[in-house]
Amino acid sequence: MPGPGGGMETSGVDISGTEISGTEITGRTAGEIAASVRALADAGELVPGTPLPPVRRLAERLGVNRNTVMAAYQRLVQAGVAETRRRAGTVIADPAAAAVEQEGFAAGSPLRDVGSGNPDPALLPDPFGVRPARGEAVLYGERTTDPGLARWAHRWLESDQPREMRLTVTAGAVDAVERLLAQALTHGDSVALEDPCFLASINTVRLAGYRPVAVPVDADGMTADGLHAALQRGVRAVVCTPRAHNPTGVSLSAARAKELRAVLSGHPHVLVIEDDHFSMLSNARYRSIIDPGHARWALVRSVSKFLGPDLRLALVASDPHTADRLATRIGPGRTWTSHLLQRLTASLLTDPSALALVDRARAHYADRNTRFAELLDARGIDIRPGDGLSLWIPVGANNAGTVSERLLRRGWLARTSDRFALDRPAAAGHLRLTVHHLGDEHAALLADDLVEAVAG
């Protein structure tokens, strides 16, 4: 209604349309409206499944444009606070349900899991097969990085990023990305993510209260136009996978990396994080989007895919300012990554038999993915094998969920593309399949079942 100055008053709007004390949505900007809904959800006054008011009704009651309410709802959906249910409108999401989608095996499933994204245990070096270098006990206040690992890591990282850098050791790549974002962003800040996107990155951004901004991925990687649009929207950080993008398997082409560096050249203080998770296993060249003059940057390389996820260790090269701030995010809690794990990692990275197994793994993953792509090609499904542990399978005009359900009846458990989507419709037609652990007979059976599932 009109206020004293002739404008519209900001009034509270009850989610059911009738006034109930303490359950009112307020605000005049998209940020204020989203924050009001988030506060009510945090306080337990809006429980999971509660429908939010229709956009038109809420806009009229708050005296704002409908686009403002739509933008607020979009922020809530991107942050995982709400979800869209088509005709049912926008409802408060269940945080527990939103957080359960993780990489790895589906626990307790009797089905043949081809959606796990896991490396082959037989191709991971035995950590008990090497003897870590002996060293003195590490006490509080001492150095946080093992000297032997640091020497190896600097040689490896500086060969790809020949500039002034600092080394930080974190508890895996997800831990690194989470802490890197935390030292640069505050609640409500925007971060550019690839779309489709790695599951852990989606969870990290949404659970921290940042706003993900989707940047499309095509056959050459993150698109330059998409990154430009994200920067125009004010993102303060960019997370990019330079090779073996999860889930699509694409790697940056030289031309695309050059385009992305040009786009970023006008934004030197936007934090750019490269998650080079496949590193030593990749058959693609590392091509960086970080220009030599970029001020805020980090290159993250985990050992999970080639030495084992349970080592929980990643190497982070970054500019000195970012490294100092990253250390402040690590110090109060975890403090440092165990030197026992660091010494074990250094021993594995310099052990000839372990490195030979890494070479075998690289060849195995590429070979099995290529063979399965050939099986599908012979059956009329054309795919590009790409790089990484999985394949990104197009299912035509079908809803990926429908194809997945048909595979379930045939005993296969797959991952659908909507799990990895930020802005794309849930019906986007792809499956992510991990097939490197299948023998020739089972691979052919899966290919036959997949063709039948696509055909309906």
C-alpha positions in Angstrom: 0.0 0.0 0.0 1.2 3.6 -0.4 3.6 4.8 2.2 3.8 8.2 3.9 6.0 9.5 1.1 3.8 8.3 -1.7 5.8 5.2 -2.4 5.1 1.6 -1.6 5.6 0.3 1.9 7.6 -2.8 2.5 5.1 -5.1 4.2 5.4 -8.6 5.5 3.9 -11.4 3.4 2.8 -14.6 5.0 3.6 -17.7 3.0 0.1 -19.0 3.2 -1.6 -15.7 2.2 -2.9 -15.1 5.8 -1.0 -13.1 8.4 0.8 -15.4 10.8 3.2 -13.7 13.2 6.9 -14.6 12.6 6.4 -16.2 9.2 6.7 -13.1 7.0 8.8 -12.5 3.9 10.1 -8.9 3.6 12.4 -7.0 1.4 12.6 -4.7 -1.6 15.6 -6.0 -3.5 16.2 -9.6 -4.7 19.0 -9.9 -2.1 16.8 -8.7 0.7 13.9 -11.0 -0.2 16.2 -14.0 -0.6 17.8 -13.2 2.7 14.4 -13.0 4.4 13.4 -16.4 3.1 16.7 -17.9 4.1 16.4 -16.4 7.7 12.9 -17.9 8.0 14.2 -21.3 6.8 17.2 -21.2 9.1 14.8 -20.4 12.1 12.7 -23.4 11.2 9.6 -21.3 10.4 9.7 -22.4 6.8 10.1 -26.2 6.8 11.2 -28.3 3.8 8.3 -28.6 1.3 6.7 -25.3 2.3 5.5 -23.5 -0.9 6.7 -19.9 -1.5 4.1 -17.4 -2.7 3.5 -17.2 -6.4 5.8 -14.5 -7.9 3.0 -12.2 -8.9 1.3 -12.3 -5.5 4.5 -11.7 -3.6 5.6 -8.9 -5.9 2.2 -7.1 -5.4 2.3 -7.4 -1.7 5.9 -6.2 -1.4 5.4 -3.4 -4.0 8.2 -4.6 -6.2 8.6 -5.7 -9.8 7.9 -9.4 -10.6 11.5 -9.7 -12.0 12.8 -8.8 -8.5 10.9 -11.7 -6.9 11.9 -14.0 -9.7 15.6 -13.1 -9.2 15.2 -13.7 -5.5 13.7 -17.1 -6.1 16.5 -17.9 -8.5 19.1 -17.0 -5.9 17.4 -19.3 -3.4 17.3 -22.2 -5.9 20.9 -21.7 -6.8 21.9 -21.7 -3.2 20.0 -24.9 -2.5 17.5 -23.2 -0.1 14.6 -23.7 -2.5 13.7 -25.9 -5.4 11.4 -25.6 -8.4 8.7 -28.2 -8.8 7.1 -27.2 -12.0 3.3 -26.7 -11.4 3.8 -26.9 -7.7 5.9 -23.8 -7.9 9.0 -23.0 -5.7 9.2 -24.7 -2.4 11.7 -24.8 0.5 14.3 -27.5 -0.2 15.3 -30.2 2.2 19.0 -29.5 3.1 19.7 -33.1 3.9 18.4 -34.3 0.6 20.3 -31.6 -1.2 23.6 -32.6 0.4 23.4 -36.4 -0.2 24.4 -36.3 -3.9 28.0 -37.2 -3.7 30.6 -38.9 -5.9 31.3 -42.6 -5.2 29.5 -45.9 -5.0 25.8 -46.1 -4.2 25.9 -47.8 -0.8 23.9 -50.9 -0.4 22.7 -51.1 -4.0 22.4 -54.6 -5.6 22.7 -53.0 -9.0 25.9 -52.9 -11.1 27.1 -49.4 -10.4 28.3 -47.6 -13.6 27.9 -44.1 -12.1 30.5 -44.1 -9.3 33.3 -42.0 -10.9 35.8 -44.0 -8.9 39.3 -45.0 -9.9 40.2 -48.7 -10.2 41.5 -50.0 -6.8 43.8 -52.4 -8.7 45.5 -49.5 -10.4 46.3 -47.6 -7.2 49.8 -48.1 -5.7 49.9 -50.0 -2.4 50.8 -47.4 0.3 52.3 -50.1 2.4 54.6 -51.1 -0.5 56.9 -48.1 0.1 58.7 -46.9 3.2 58.3 -43.1 3.8 61.4 -41.1 4.6 62.1 -40.9 8.3 61.9 -37.6 9.9 61.6 -35.9 13.3 58.3 -35.6 15.0 56.4 -32.5 14.0 55.2 -30.3 16.8 52.8 -27.3 17.0 54.2 -24.2 15.4 56.6 -25.9 13.1 56.6 -25.9 9.3 53.4 -27.2 7.7 54.9 -28.7 4.5 57.2 -31.7 4.4 60.5 -30.6 2.7 60.7 -33.7 0.5 57.2 -33.3 -0.9 57.7 -29.6 -1.3 60.8 -30.1 -3.5 59.0 -32.6 -5.7 55.8 -30.5 -5.9 57.7 -27.3 -6.8 59.4 -28.9 -9.8 56.1 -30.4 -11.0 54.0 -27.2 -10.5 56.6 -24.7 -11.7 56.9 -26.6 -15.0 53.3 -25.6 -15.8 53.1 -22.3 -13.9 56.6 -20.7 -14.2 56.0 -17.7 -11.9 56.3 -16.6 -8.3 54.2 -19.0 -6.3 53.7 -20.5 -2.9 52.9 -24.2 -2.1 50.1 -25.2 0.3 49.1 -28.8 1.1 45.4 -29.4 1.8 43.2 -32.4 2.6 42.3 -33.1 -1.0 41.0 -30.9 -3.9 37.5 -30.4 -2.4 39.1 -29.1 0.8 41.4 -26.8 -1.2 38.5 -25.3 -3.3 36.3 -24.8 -0.3 39.1 -23.0 1.6 40.2 -21.0 -1.4 36.7 -19.7 -1.9 36.2 -19.0 1.8 39.3 -16.8 1.9 38.0 -14.7 -1.0 34.2 -14.7 -0.7 31.6 -13.7 1.8 28.0 -15.1 2.1 26.0 -14.1 -1.0 29.0 -13.5 -3.3 28.9 -15.0 -6.8 31.2 -17.6 -8.2 31.4 -18.9 -11.8 31.1 -22.6 -12.2 31.1 -24.8 -15.2 27.7 -26.1 -16.3 27.5 -29.1 -16.1 29.5 -29.1 -13.0 31.5 -31.4 -10.6 29.1 -32.5 -7.8 31.5 -31.5 -5.0 31.8 -27.9 -6.4 28.0 -27.6 -6.6 27.7 -28.7 -2.9 30.6 -26.5 -1.7 29.2 -23.4 -3.3 25.6 -23.9 -2.3 26.2 -25.0 1.3 28.5 -22.1 1.9 25.8 -19.6 0.8 27.6 -18.4 -2.3 25.6 -17.8 -5.6 26.7 -20.1 -8.4 26.7 -18.5 -11.9 26.6 -21.1 -14.6 29.1 -21.0 -17.5 28.3 -23.4 -20.3 30.8 -26.1 -21.4 31.2 -27.2 -25.0 33.6 -29.5 -26.8 36.5 -27.1 -26.1 35.7 -26.5 -22.4 34.4 -23.5 -20.5 33.0 -21.0 -23.1 34.4 -17.5 -23.4 31.0 -15.9 -23.9 29.7 -17.6 -20.8 32.7 -16.5 -18.7 32.3 -12.9 -20.0 28.6 -12.9 -19.0 29.5 -14.3 -15.5 32.1 -11.6 -15.0 29.6 -8.9 -16.1 27.3 -10.3 -13.3 30.0 -9.6 -10.7 31.5 -13.0 -9.9 34.4 -12.8 -7.5 35.8 -16.2 -8.2 36.0 -18.7 -11.1 36.4 -22.4 -10.8 37.6 -24.1 -14.1 38.7 -27.6 -15.0 41.5 -27.3 -17.5 41.4 -31.0 -18.6 39.3 -34.2 -18.0 36.3 -32.0 -17.0 33.9 -33.9 -14.8 31.3 -35.0 -16.0 31.9 -34.3 -19.8 35.5 -35.4 -20.1 36.4 -32.4 -22.3 39.8 -30.6 -22.0 40.5 -27.0 -22.9 41.8 -26.5 -26.4 44.7 -24.1 -27.0 42.4 -21.6 -28.7 39.8 -21.7 -26.0 42.4 -21.2 -23.2 43.7 -18.2 -25.1 40.1 -16.7 -25.4 39.5 -17.3 -21.7 42.8 -15.6 -20.7 41.7 -12.6 -22.8 38.3 -12.4 -21.1 40.0 -12.5 -17.7 42.6 -9.9 -18.5 40.4 -7.1 -17.4 39.6 -8.7 -14.1 43.0 -9.5 -12.5 41.7 -9.6 -8.9 39.0 -12.1 -9.6 40.2 -15.4 -8.0 40.8 -18.0 -10.7 40.9 -21.6 -9.4 42.0 -24.4 -11.8 41.0 -27.8 -10.5 43.4 -30.1 -12.4 42.1 -33.2 -10.7 43.2 -35.7 -13.3 46.7 -34.3 -13.8 49.1 -37.3 -14.0 46.5 -39.5 -15.6 45.4 -37.1 -18.3 46.3 -37.7 -21.9 45.5 -34.0 -22.7 48.0 -31.1 -22.4 47.6 -28.8 -19.4 46.4 -25.5 -20.8 46.0 -22.7 -18.3 43.4 -19.8 -18.3 45.6 -17.9 -15.9 47.5 -15.1 -17.6 51.0 -14.4 -16.3 49.9 -11.0 -15.0 46.8 -12.3 -13.2 46.9 -11.3 -9.5 44.7 -13.9 -7.8 45.1 -17.5 -8.8 45.5 -21.1 -7.7 46.3 -24.4 -9.3 45.0 -27.4 -7.4 46.2 -30.9 -8.1 44.9 -33.8 -6.0 46.6 -37.2 -5.8 43.3 -39.0 -5.3 42.8 -40.3 -8.8 46.3 -41.8 -9.2 47.5 -42.5 -5.7 44.2 -43.1 -3.9 41.3 -41.0 -2.5 42.1 -42.1 1.1 45.4 -40.2 1.1 43.3 -37.0 1.3 46.0 -34.8 -0.1 46.2 -32.1 -2.7 48.9 -29.7 -3.7 48.0 -26.0 -4.2 50.2 -23.5 -6.0 49.0 -19.9 -5.7 50.1 -16.3 -5.7 51.7 -15.3 -2.3 48.7 -13.2 -1.2 46.2 -16.0 -1.8 48.6 -18.5 -0.1 48.8 -16.3 3.0 45.0 -16.0 3.2 44.6 -19.7 2.6 46.9 -20.4 5.5 44.7 -18.4 7.7 41.7 -20.5 6.7 43.6 -23.7 7.5 45.4 -22.7 10.7 42.5 -22.3 13.2 40.9 -25.7 12.5 42.8 -28.5 10.8 46.2 -26.6 11.2 48.1 -28.7 8.8 48.0 -31.9 6.7 49.7 -34.8 8.5 53.4 -35.0 7.7 53.1 -38.8 7.8 50.7 -38.6 4.8 53.0 -36.0 3.1 56.0 -38.3 3.5 54.1 -41.3 2.2 52.9 -39.3 -0.8 56.4 -38.1 -1.5 57.7 -41.7 -1.4 55.0 -42.9 -3.8 55.6 -40.0 -6.2 59.3 -41.0 -6.4 58.9 -44.8 -6.4 59.5 -46.3 -9.9 56.9 -49.1 -9.4 54.2 -46.7 -8.2 54.9 -44.4 -11.2 54.8 -47.4 -13.6 51.3 -48.2 -12.2 50.2 -44.7 -12.8 51.3 -45.1 -16.4 49.3 -48.3 -16.7 46.3 -46.6 -15.2 46.5 -43.8 -17.7 46.5 -46.2 -20.6 43.8 -48.4 -19.1 41.3 -45.6 -18.5 41.8 -44.2 -22.0 41.6 -47.6 -23.6 38.4 -48.8 -21.9 36.6 -45.5 -22.6 37.6 -45.6 -26.2 36.5 -49.2 -26.6 33.1 -48.5 -25.0 32.7 -45.5 -27.3 33.4 -47.8 -30.3 30.7 -50.2 -29.0 28.2 -47.4 -28.9 29.2 -46.1 -32.3 28.6 -49.5 -33.8 25.2 -49.4 -32.3 24.3 -45.9 -33.6 25.2 -43.8 -30.6 28.0 -41.4 -31.5 30.1 -40.1 -28.5 33.5 -38.4 -28.0 35.5 -40.4 -25.4 37.2 -37.4 -24.0 39.4 -37.8 -20.9 38.8 -38.9 -17.3 37.3 -41.8 -15.5 33.8 -41.6 -17.1 31.9 -41.0 -20.3 29.3 -38.4 -21.1 26.6 -40.3 -23.1 23.9 -38.4 -25.1 20.5 -40.0 -25.0 18.9 -37.9 -27.7 15.5 -36.3 -27.1 14.9 -38.7 -24.2 14.7 -37.6 -20.6 17.9 -38.9 -19.0 15.9 -40.0 -16.0 13.6 -42.1 -18.1 16.6 -43.8 -19.7 18.2 -44.3 -16.3 15.0 -46.0 -15.0 15.0 -48.4 -18.0 18.6 -49.3 -17.2 17.7 -49.9 -13.6 15.3 -52.6 -14.7 18.2 -54.2 -16.5 20.4 -54.1 -13.4 22.5 -51.0 -14.1 22.9 -47.9 -11.9 23.8 -44.7 -13.8 24.2 -41.0 -13.1 21.8 -38.6 -14.9 22.8 -35.2 -16.2 20.4 -33.2 -14.0 22.7 -34.2 -11.0 25.4 -32.1 -12.5 23.3 -29.2 -13.8 23.2 -25.6 -12.6 20.9 -23.8 -15.0 20.0 -26.5 -17.5 16.6 -28.3 -17.4 16.4 -31.5 -15.4 15.5 -33.3 -18.6 18.9 -32.5 -20.3 19.7 -35.7 -22.2 22.9 -37.2 -21.0 24.1 -40.0 -18.7 27.5 -40.2 -17.0 28.8 -43.7 -17.1 32.0 -45.1 -15.5 32.9 -48.2 -17.5 36.6 -48.8 -17.1 36.0 -51.6 -14.6 33.9 -53.6 -17.0 35.3 -56.6 -19.0 34.5 -56.9 -22.7 31.5 -59.1 -22.1 29.8 -56.8 -19.6 30.7 -53.7 -21.6 29.0 -55.2 -24.6 26.0 -56.1 -22.5 25.8 -52.5 -21.1 26.0 -51.1 -24.6 23.1 -53.3 -25.8 21.0 -52.4 -22.7 21.8 -48.7 -23.2 20.6 -48.8 -26.9 17.4 -50.5 -25.9 16.9 -48.1 -23.0 17.3 -45.1 -25.4 15.0 -46.7 -27.9 12.4 -47.3 -25.2 
